[in-house]
Amino acid sequence: MSSSSNSLMDNLFQRSLEDLVKGFRLQLLGESSFISKALEEIRREIKATDLSTKSTSLHKLSYLAALHGVDMSWAAFHAVEVVSSSRFQHKRIGYQAITQSFHDQTSVLLLITNQVRKDLNSANEYEVSLALECLARIGNHDLASDFTPEVFTLLGSSKAFVRKKAIGVVLRVFEKYPDAVKVCFKRLVENLESSDPQILSAVVGVFCELAAKDPQSCLPLAPELYKVLVDSRNNWVLIKVLKIFAKLASIEPRLGKKVVEPICEHMRRSVAKSLVFECVRTVVSSLSDHEAAVKLAVAKIREFLVEDDPNLKYLGLNALSIVAPKHLWAVLENKEAIVKALSDEDPNVKLEALHLLMAMVNEDNVSEISKILMNYALKSDPFFCNEIIFSVLSACSRNTYEIIVDFDWYLCLLGEMARIPHCQRGEEIEHQLIDIGLRVRDARQQLVCVSWALLIDPALLGNLFLHPILSAAAWASGEYVEFSKNPYETVEALLQPRTSLLPPFIKAIYIHSAFKVLVFCLGSYFSASDPTSSSLAQESSSDSSPVNTFTYESIMNLMNVIELGLEPLSETHDVEVQERAKNVLGFIGSIKQELAEKVNPQDNETESYRVTTAFMEDVFSEELGPVSATAQEKVCIPDGLVLTENLGDLEDICGQFLKPVELDLVSYTDKISFSVSKLRIRDQQEASSSSSPPPEPAAASLLAEHRKRHGMYYLTSQKSDPESNSTPSDYPPANDLASKISMDPFNPKRKPNQSKPRPVVVKLDEGDESRITSQAKTKPKTVNDDETLSQAIQSALLVKSKGKEKDKCERNSNIVLEEKRLRTENQQNIEKKKKKKKNGERSSIKHRSRRRSSSEQIEIPDFLL
């Protein structure tokens, strides 16, 4: 008696869900502590024997789990208890908790089997609905197999509310238990003929999902779906049927001829934008071979583009992007609307318009479209600005700059991009500047001009995203210095004080490029002062080349400028920058000393500086070219080289060389200082007696001994002949370099020279994909449950077609005899047509039905012929 009174008191003073929500709203601070107290209260109340108290506490727990992420797996058994209540209110709370917290690994999952079966067979349609919704949420293989008979029965229920719920749960049952297709599929197809719009909408939705997974399995249902397409007036049902036919038409071309007219009729008469757009998308994606339908769809797209609603405008642009690959004329007709959409407030509309505009780019209009986009980039937000730059870079670099005819114009465009305030595509522009220099010889003169303009622009030094562009400009200025009009200005740009803002690795490139310019100027000066080579240099140099313009004073002035710029860098903390600066300063010091001792360059008593300069010129003279991305894969594996996956035997072969060396730090420092002084003495001895060969270092002898012992693990040595280091024969010959460089390399009004022939671009056979253009990657197909479901549906349709034919034959044997006669006549007609044509075609005579053997695959129904 006391326990029942306690339950009654608990129920009387128990807080409801409404009280819990009000308590949350009053908690301005300390919400977590309120949740903790509420959970303690729920844990105490849920243990009560009274189902009203238990269901209320379970209801509050479900609320906390849904909105605040509280774990409720510990209350699984209590949910099972509440579900068993005879009151609908308790049952609904219990099913809600089950669908919210149960999963395949829940230990008490099998305890609900009998209760769900009981509710599925209940006379109360709302209890049946609760059980079906629960099965649709948590159904696994065991539950789906157990409840397949009940689902089959409910598919034929006289209550529309129950039947549409059963149709909705079929998809989950088929997915978890494919054998249920054999039982339920026939009755599911029969619901396509229902006059109830809710049932028809539910069954069409199921077939829409099945067609998305495997269209081939739903192809025999084309007659029933075609009837729905023609007769239905429900827009949402028609949208789902159109989605199904879009999938089916892609695998069965004959289907398009049958459905294109009803789809066009819907486009003409419907005022619902959703249905019209679905018709348009079906036509442009799956029926693009029907010209009249495509023209009608493009006209409807134009109506979407002029709408003020950004959603409709986006749908129109999206439809144009689908039709663009096969019918580019549709995009060109709406060019003005697309360009206008670039200034729309909606970012999705702007991006879609940008993608469409880039789809129109070719070698004839690339200049015009690029000019339009650069103007929009200047006044756009940072995100869209960089999307514009990336799109232009991707389109222009596609197929190794296929659409670029005038590379001088394109290099100016790259320089203009770098000056856009919001530009953050420095790495992409850097890659293209270097790539064009490597591939197009005729563009190197303009590349040097653009690079110099970039180097002297102070705005680029403060933008971290543009530092890669400066790196490429510095490299090009040194690599192709022979095309520079004034190397002195190039050195000043490379060693200006503002370069201190750059990171160390870019400073190193600046120093190296300045060294290349110095070597080129010294070589030109010495070759001009040499009477034996001055005449040849004059004949080979162009008018713009500065070979003959160097004097003793200009060379000394150039070296003084380089010394002045590199002295601060020689004291920097970065090792690479310091080493490069000191190397160049040491080289300049030796050259200055020898030039001071020998003022007359034509005195040939000592020519060590000539030899040094000629050697450095040879180092930088070899022309660089593009490298294939698959070059490493082309290296042949040496014979006898056997490597394990993890190199496990490496320690056994050369373990003595892999052991860590333990050194005393003090003695090791002494050895370093001793070895350094010893090296200095040895260098002085080598300078005095250069004829004697240097002694072999200990490390070299150790390496030679290791190579002798383990030769199979070394690549074969292939030293190239010095005489063979010539310019590759596949490089295009340079045009006349006497053309003048544009004074303003970033002139946006400059147009590409269409009369100028397109220069030869070095293109590799394979592995030459652009780093800018994103390549679509196809995912490998994986075998999953969808294939099992497809096979089950196909077998069910095969059995269904067999059953129909058998019933027809039993009802009227005369029809069978007539079919045989028609079949014989059709076979004769087909054989006659095969003699006239190379490829045999099927007869166009319609049959009432067609027999199929068990070995045949599912074919398209005869109504499509």
Phi, psi and omega in degrees: 000325180291322181293320179292323177292325177295318179296321179295320179292319178298319180291327182289320183257012181285140177281136178274178177296324178297321177295322179296318180294318178297322177297323177296320183291335179276349182272098176283324178227157176074044180291323181296321179292325177295321178294320179297317179294322179294322178293320177299319179295320180292319179298326180284319184286329186288346178277356181293152179279340180285125184291332177294314178296317182294319181291323178296315178295323177293325177297317178294323179294321177297322178295315180294324179291324183286318186262333185239006174068028180285138179288129179235016179296334181291344182260021184297315181294324178295326176295321177297321179295318182292324180299327182286357180292151179277344180278133182297323180299317177293319182298321180294320178295319180295315178296324177298316179294323179294311180296336183274334189236341183280149174212184186296333183265007178293129187291330184260020184297320183288347181288343182267000185300308182296321181292320178295319178297320178297318180288328178294330179265009182288154177280342178278115184295335180284326174292320175299320180297319179297317181294320179294318178296322177295317179296324179292336183267319188242006184298129174244192185297316182293314180294321180296319179291325181290324187258009178301316177299320180294319179296321178300317180294319183288338177295340177251019182296147178283346179269118183298325181297318180287319184295319180293329175292321179294321177297321180294327182278347182300322183299319178292320180294316178298321183292319183275331184223085185300336179294343177292343178299322181297331183271316192258346191293320182298315180291329177295318179294324179299333179289348175294339180266007181290146178271350179283124183294328180291317178294317179297319179296320181292316183289324176294324176297322178295314180291333176295319177292320179295321179292328178294327180279318181209095182296328184300323182290336181264001183298321179294348179273007182303320179299315180296319180290326177296321178297320177296320180298324183277320189268331187288147175241010177272119185298320182290325174295317179296322179298318179291322177295322177296322176297321179294313181293331175297325177285318185289322182294335179287338180252349178225097185299328182295336182294330181297322179296332183278322188261351186294323182291313176300324179294317177296325178295320176296322179295324183286318190266336187282142175255356179281119183296326181296316180291320179298317180295322179294323174297317179297314181295323178295319181292311186287338182265323186238345181237036185288350179277349180266105190296318182296319179294322180294319179297320177294321179294320179295323177296320177292325177298321180297326177292325176293323185291333182268002179287149177280335180292120181297332178295315179292323178296319178296319179297321177296317177295321179295320177295322176296322178294332177285321183277344186300317184301325183258333183228077181292337179300329179295325178288320181294326179294332182251029183299317182297319179293326180291315179296322179295328180291344177295337179260013179290154181285332182284123181294328179293322177295318181295318180295318180294321177295322178296316179296322178293320180296323179289338177290341180271354189290132170217182185291343180275326185246009183298325180292316182295313182293321179296321179296318179298316184290324178295324177295321177290328180294326181293331183247016180259168176289163185304319183295308182291328176301313180288332174294322177296313181298316180296321180294318179295317179297319181294316182292319183287330181269002182295135180054047177057056175058048185295325185267000181269121177258314181257100181287335175298318176296318183293324177295322175296324178295320178297320176295324178293322177300319181297335181270357176290131189303321185267011184296128176230021181255047183294321182294319179294317179293321177302313181299319183287324176299315179291319184295319178294321177298324180285326188266326189243104180295320185292345181264359186290327179296315178291328178298318178295320179296315179294321180297318179297319179295325177291322183293328184267002180277113183289340182290335182283336184291332182270358181257114182297329182289341183260359178301323175300327178295317177297325177299314179294322180295318179295318180297315181295324180295326178274324183290322182243046182294337181296342178267002182279138178283329182218092180299332179298317177293328177296318179295319178299321179291324181286330186246024178293151183299333183291350177293353176295343178283347184277155176290162186300321184293332176281325174301322180297322178293320177301313182296317181295321178293321176298323177295321177297319179297318179298314180298319179297316181294318178296317178297320178294322181293315181290323178292327178288326180280345179275117183295335182284334183247353183293322180294321178293323180293324180291324180288323185276337184278151178271176182293328183272355182281138184270027185298318187265010184259000184270136174238175180298318180294319181293324179292316179296322178295321179296317180292326177295320178296319181292319178298317181296325181280333185265345181299316177295328181286339179287347179254010182286165181276342179285129187293314184294315179297317180297318182293316180296317180297316181292325178296316180292320178296321177295320178296316180295321179298318179293320180293319180298318182297317182288324178291328178290323179288334183231089184290325180275110183293342182275358175282118188258025179291314178233126182231036180293323179294328176294318181296318180296315180295319179296323178295316180293325176297321178295326179297320183265001187278336183292128185282137179270149180224169179293150181243134180292146178291342179255021183296322181294327180290339181278352179287122183287142177284128181299148177295135179089356180276115181235117181238136174282168184297321183248015180053045183292334181270004182294324180292325179290326184281313184230047181294328183291338179270347181265353181291138178293141181265125179264120185236147171280125187298321182291312181293326179294322177294320178296321180295323180295313180296324179292319182292325178296314178296325179293323178294322179296317179296320182293324177296321178293322178294321179293324179295323181284323181235081182280349182285329182283137181290146180288149179292149181286128179295158181293323180295322180294319178294323178295320179293321178295320178295319179294321177296324180291322182286320186236056183294335183292341181266006181248144173289148179293139181280123180233089180278130181282147178289129181301330182288341182272000181280071179248173180293135179304140184287341183275000178282142181287147177291143181285144175282180179297125184270014183278353180293144184280146177280140180299138181291327180242095185289348182248028182289109183292342180279352182291135180250152179294144181280102184286333180285339181286130181292148181290128180290161179286132179249125179293123181230129181278162183291315183211164181069027186247032182289149179285144177282345182274313184287126179281130181264134178287133180249127179270135180276139178293144180285139179241142179279124182220192182291341180297324179293320177298318178296319179297317178297321179295319179294318180296318178294323178294320178293325178295315178296321180297316180293324176297316181296320179296316181294322179295319178296319180295319180294323180288326182290322185210106181286337179295327178296323180295317179296321178295323178295321179297319179295315178297323180295321178295316178296319179295323180295322178293319178296322180294319180295325177293319179292327179295329178290328181278328184245153177290312180261121181291143178243154179285149179293146181269003179286133183275141175254156173282324177203166183220131177281149179223137177279166183291340181274351181284152173273167180291126182250168177289139180298159187292342185292349179271347185284000000 
